[in-house]
Amino acid sequence: MPVHTYTNWNSRPSDQEEQVEPFRKYYFICEGANTETFYFERLIDLRKELGIHPLIDIRL
C-alpha cells in the first residue's frame, strides 16, 4: 500500500481570499473645552458631505 502524501498540508482555503485590514483606533486629544468641541461636533455634522465613511465612528 502506498504512503499518502499531502502537498498542501500547511495551506488553508482562506489563504487565497482577500485579506481585510483590522480595525484601528485613532485618538485626538485636544486641550480646549469649547473651540475643539465645536470643531468635532461640526465634523460629525458634515461627515457625509466630507465623504467620511459611515463605518468610521467619531466620538467626543
C-alpha positions as CSV (number, residue, x, y, z in Angstrom):
1,M,0.0,0.0,0.0
2,P,1.5,3.4,-1.0
3,V,2.1,6.1,1.6
4,H,-0.3,9.1,1.1
5,T,1.5,12.4,0.6
6,Y,-0.1,15.8,1.3
7,T,1.5,18.6,-0.7
8,N,-0.8,21.3,0.8
9,W,-0.7,20.4,4.5
10,N,0.2,23.9,5.6
11,S,-2.3,25.9,3.5
12,R,-5.9,26.9,4.1
13,P,-8.6,27.7,1.6
14,S,-8.8,31.2,3.3
15,D,-5.2,31.9,2.2
16,Q,-6.5,32.6,-1.3
17,E,-9.1,35.1,-0.1
18,E,-8.5,38.8,0.0
19,Q,-7.3,39.9,3.4
20,V,-9.3,42.5,5.4
21,E,-7.4,45.2,7.2
22,P,-8.1,45.1,11.0
23,F,-10.0,47.8,12.8
24,R,-7.8,50.6,14.0
25,K,-8.4,53.3,16.6
26,Y,-7.0,56.8,16.5
27,Y,-7.3,59.3,19.4
28,F,-7.1,63.0,19.0
29,I,-6.6,64.7,22.3
30,C,-7.3,68.4,22.5
31,E,-6.6,71.0,25.1
32,G,-9.6,73.3,24.7
33,A,-13.0,72.7,26.1
34,N,-15.0,75.0,23.8
35,T,-13.5,75.5,20.4
36,E,-12.2,71.9,19.8
37,T,-15.6,70.5,20.9
38,F,-17.3,72.7,18.3
39,Y,-14.8,71.6,15.6
40,F,-15.6,67.9,16.2
41,E,-19.3,68.4,16.5
42,R,-19.2,70.2,13.1
43,L,-17.1,67.4,11.7
44,I,-19.8,64.9,12.8
45,D,-22.5,67.1,11.2
46,L,-20.6,67.4,7.9
47,R,-19.2,63.8,7.7
48,K,-21.5,62.8,4.7
49,E,-20.6,65.9,2.7
50,L,-16.9,65.4,3.5
51,G,-17.0,61.8,2.3
52,I,-16.1,60.3,5.7
53,H,-17.0,56.6,5.5
54,P,-20.1,55.7,7.6
55,L,-18.3,53.0,9.5
56,I,-15.9,55.5,10.9
57,D,-17.1,56.3,14.4
58,I,-16.3,59.8,15.6
59,R,-16.9,60.4,19.3
60,L,-16.2,63.4,21.5
